[in-house]
Each structure stands twice: as C-alpha cells, then as structure tokens.
C-alpha cells in the first residue's frame, strides 16, 4: 500500500482557517449545505417527504416536573416570584443578576436569547453590551425596535465562569421558559443561539441545520401550535463572513413574514 503523505502543520492550519472562514460549526453533517444560495422569494410549507403531507408541529421535550408555584402563576411577576423559591436551580445562587422576561402588549413576536453573558449578568438586562448593539442594528434592518417585542432569556442565570449549561440545568430551566411563553402568548417565536433552540426542540437540535427555517412547536397551556424561527445570536456575527450572510438570510425570512402579516392587516 502506498504511504499517504502526512499534511504539514501549515496545511492543517490552512484547512482549519478555511473552515473558520466558511462558518463551520459541525464536524460532520449529513446534508450538503449551499451557503451561497439565494433566499427563496416565498417559503413553501414544510411537508413530510414520505407521504406528501404537511409536517406535524414538533412536541416540546418533556420538562422536569413543574412545581405548583410555577404551574399556578398567572402573570410574569408571579412566575418570577415562584421561580426564586425553586431548590434545584443552583444557577440562581451563583449569578450576579437574574434576567427577567419582558412582556409587550400586542408584540410582533417574542425574542428568546441565549444563556446570559458577562454584560447581561452584570446589568441584569437582556441583550446588554455588544450583543445589544448588534441586535439593535439587526432589528433596525427589519424596521423594528426591541421596545415593540416581548423578550425572554433561555436561561435566566449565567453559569459560574461563563461555562456551558449542563443538561440538568437545561431540564430545570425548561418549565420556566415554557411557562413564560404560555403567559405571553406571542404570535410567533424567534430564537437566537443554540441554547433556546435545544430547550424548545431537544438536545439534538442543530442550529446550523434549522436556522432560517420556520417550524411549529406545541407549548403546554396553548391551544394552537406556535411558529418558531431559529437564528444565530448577534455575537456570532463576528465569527466569519458566512455567519453574517446567514444572519442576513434569516432576517429576510423574518421580514417576509412580517410583511405578509402587514398585508393581511391592511386588507382586514
């Protein structure tokens, strides 16, 4: 057997740099992704490729047992008070501040953020610091301001040292996020980052495959399924030109839905 040449250190670094520039966030993918393809002018309904039937709404992963306090909360202040007494939320005892959801009457949609970063932990505000600046620019592109949106954190507390959220912590926080959505009853959801996506769709959900595509999920206590659009977090935009292209494509998808809703309102 002919020996295969061993790549040099420079060649390996060049290959890694190329993947970084292309925005690779998975080691292997079962699908071929054309990152340069144009965003379609219209979004076809998702169909079951086996039977040609409309796809059923996704079921939210089973949450941890819901405490009576959370279950009985009838508004966000009551929900926040109830969550402060939960014994299994270790993060609540280590974070500097808790990020609180924001409810806006007649909001266009609900924006769900990532695990708090250092700026959010210090200020106690959603999308603080650099993330907030980038978010405001993104929203302005779509003709929006955050003051007209409901918002919620995927996880209200920053893990110690900014480490990742454990599976147990995600299971503990999932009932809180689901109850927040149920109380706010948003027309649809926009998630930013992988954590809110996995809280709502399961641990195997991959942002790179799902971003920019509408799906529907069932939220406990809500009669109808809720549409969901996964997007990259604003802080990911600096990662590569591909990440910025992805963000622009996703914004076009969001603007298309908002434009369609405006047209329906003008007709009625």
C-alpha positions in Angstrom: 0.0 0.0 0.0 1.4 3.4 -1.0 2.1 5.5 2.1 -0.1 8.6 2.3 1.7 11.9 2.7 1.3 13.5 6.2 -0.1 17.0 6.0 2.3 19.7 7.3 1.4 21.9 10.2 0.9 24.8 7.8 -1.5 22.8 5.7 -3.5 21.7 8.7 -3.7 25.3 10.0 -4.8 26.5 6.5 -7.6 23.9 6.4 -8.8 25.0 9.8 -8.7 28.6 8.8 -10.8 27.8 5.7 -13.4 26.1 7.8 -13.5 29.0 10.2 -14.0 31.5 7.3 -16.8 29.3 6.0 -18.6 29.3 9.3 -18.3 25.6 10.0 -19.9 24.8 13.4 -20.2 21.0 12.9 -17.6 18.3 12.5 -19.8 16.2 10.2 -23.0 16.9 8.5 -25.4 14.5 6.8 -26.6 17.3 4.5 -24.9 19.3 1.8 -25.4 23.0 2.7 -25.2 25.6 -0.1 -24.3 28.7 1.9 -24.3 30.9 -1.2 -27.8 30.0 -2.4 -30.3 32.8 -2.6 -33.1 33.0 -0.1 -36.3 31.9 -1.8 -38.9 34.6 -2.5 -41.6 32.5 -0.9 -41.4 30.0 1.8 -43.1 26.6 0.9 -44.9 24.8 3.6 -42.9 22.1 5.2 -44.1 18.6 4.0 -43.5 15.1 5.0 -41.2 13.8 2.2 -42.6 10.2 2.6 -46.3 10.9 2.4 -46.5 14.5 0.9 -48.5 15.6 4.0 -47.9 18.8 6.0 -45.4 18.3 8.8 -46.9 18.0 12.2 -45.9 20.5 14.9 -42.9 19.4 17.0 -43.6 18.4 20.5 -41.5 20.3 23.1 -39.2 17.9 25.1 -40.7 16.7 28.3 -39.8 19.2 31.0 -38.8 18.5 34.5 -41.7 18.1 37.0 -43.3 21.5 37.3 -43.5 23.0 40.8 -47.0 24.1 41.9 -45.8 27.7 42.2 -44.8 27.8 38.5 -47.9 26.0 37.4 -50.3 28.3 39.3 -48.6 31.6 38.2 -51.0 33.8 36.3 -48.6 36.6 35.2 -44.9 37.2 34.9 -44.3 38.8 38.3 -45.9 35.8 40.0 -43.8 33.5 37.8 -40.6 35.2 38.8 -41.5 35.1 42.5 -42.3 31.4 42.2 -39.0 30.6 40.4 -37.0 32.3 43.2 -38.0 29.6 45.6 -37.0 26.6 43.5 -34.5 24.4 45.2 -33.0 22.7 42.1 -31.8 25.9 40.4 -28.2 26.1 41.5 -27.5 28.8 39.0 -29.8 31.2 40.8 -27.5 31.2 43.8 -24.3 31.9 41.8 -25.3 34.5 39.2 -24.9 38.2 39.9 -28.3 39.1 38.4 -31.3 37.3 37.1 -32.5 38.2 33.5 -36.2 38.8 33.6 -38.6 38.3 30.7 -40.2 41.4 29.1 -43.8 41.3 28.0 -45.1 43.9 25.5 -48.8 44.0 24.8 -49.5 43.2 21.1 -45.8 42.5 20.4 -45.0 41.4 16.9 -43.2 38.3 18.3 -41.1 37.0 21.2 -37.3 37.0 21.0 -35.6 34.4 23.1 -31.9 35.0 23.9 -29.0 32.8 24.9 -27.5 32.0 28.3 -26.5 35.3 29.9 -23.0 36.6 29.0 -20.9 38.8 31.3 -22.6 42.0 30.3 -26.0 40.7 30.9 -25.0 39.2 34.2 -23.6 42.5 35.4 -26.5 44.6 34.3 -29.5 42.2 34.6 -30.7 43.3 31.2 -31.4 41.1 28.2 -29.1 41.7 25.2 -26.8 44.1 27.0 -23.4 45.4 25.8 -22.1 44.4 22.4 -24.8 41.8 21.8 -27.5 44.5 22.3 -25.8 46.9 19.9 -25.7 44.2 17.2 -29.3 43.2 17.9 -30.5 46.8 17.6 -28.8 47.0 14.2 -30.4 43.8 13.1 -33.8 44.8 14.2 -33.4 48.2 12.5 -32.8 46.4 9.2 -36.2 44.8 9.6 -37.8 48.1 10.6 -38.2 47.1 14.3 -37.1 48.2 17.7 -36.7 46.0 20.7 -39.3 48.1 22.6 -42.1 46.6 20.5 -41.0 43.0 21.2 -41.5 40.6 24.0 -38.3 39.0 25.1 -37.1 36.2 27.3 -33.8 34.5 28.2 -33.4 30.8 27.5 -31.7 30.5 30.9 -32.1 33.4 33.3 -28.8 33.0 35.2 -25.2 32.9 34.0 -23.3 29.8 34.9 -20.2 30.2 37.0 -17.3 31.5 35.0 -19.4 31.5 31.8 -19.3 27.8 31.4 -21.8 25.9 29.3 -25.2 25.0 30.7 -25.5 21.4 31.8 -28.2 19.0 30.7 -29.7 19.0 34.2 -29.7 22.8 34.3 -31.5 22.9 30.9 -34.1 20.5 32.1 -34.6 22.6 35.3 -35.0 25.8 33.3 -37.2 24.4 30.5 -40.5 24.6 32.5 -39.8 28.3 33.3 -39.3 29.1 29.7 -42.4 27.2 28.6 -44.5 28.9 31.2 -43.1 32.3 30.2 -44.2 31.7 26.6 -47.6 30.5 27.7 -48.2 33.6 29.7 -47.1 36.0 27.0 -48.9 34.1 24.2 -46.7 35.6 21.4 -47.8 35.3 17.7 -44.5 33.5 17.0 -41.0 33.0 18.4 -37.5 33.9 17.2 -34.7 32.1 19.0 -31.2 33.4 18.9 -28.4 30.9 19.5 -28.3 27.2 20.2 -29.5 27.1 23.8 -33.1 28.3 23.3 -33.4 26.0 20.3 -32.4 23.0 22.3 -34.6 23.9 25.2 -37.6 24.0 22.8 -36.7 21.3 20.3 -34.5 18.9 22.2 -30.8 18.3 22.8 -30.2 17.0 19.3 -31.4 20.2 17.6 -28.6 21.7 15.5 -28.7 25.4 14.8 -26.8 25.1 11.5 -29.4 22.8 10.0 -32.5 24.6 11.4 -31.6 28.3 11.2 -33.7 30.4 8.8 -36.4 27.7 8.5 -39.9 28.0 10.1 -41.2 25.2 12.2 -44.1 24.8 14.6 -44.0 23.6 18.2 -46.6 22.8 20.8 -46.3 24.8 24.0 -48.2 23.4 27.1 -51.2 25.5 28.0 -51.5 27.0 24.5 -54.2 25.6 22.3 -52.6 26.2 18.9 -49.0 25.5 17.8 -46.6 28.4 17.8 -44.3 29.1 14.8 -40.6 29.3 15.5 -37.7 30.8 13.5 -34.2 29.9 14.7 -31.5 32.4 14.1 -27.8 33.0 15.0 -27.1 35.0 18.1 -25.8 38.5 17.4 -22.4 37.8 18.9 -21.9 35.1 16.3 -21.8 37.6 13.5 -18.2 38.3 14.0 -17.2 34.7 13.6 -17.0 34.8 9.8 -18.4 36.3 6.6 -20.6 33.2 6.3 -22.2 33.9 9.7 -23.1 37.4 8.6 -24.6 36.0 5.3 -26.6 33.6 7.3 -27.9 36.4 9.6 -28.9 38.4 6.6 -30.7 35.5 5.0 -32.5 34.8 8.3 -33.6 38.5 8.6 -35.0 38.3 5.0 -37.1 35.3 6.1 -38.3 37.2 9.2 -39.1 40.3 7.2 -41.1 38.3 4.6 -43.4 37.0 7.4 -43.8 40.5 8.9 -44.6 42.0 5.5 -47.2 39.3 4.9 -48.8 40.0 8.2 -48.9 43.7 7.5 -50.6 43.0 4.2 -53.2 40.9 5.9 -53.9 43.6 8.5 -54.3 46.2 5.8 -56.9 44.0 4.0 -58.9 43.5 7.1 
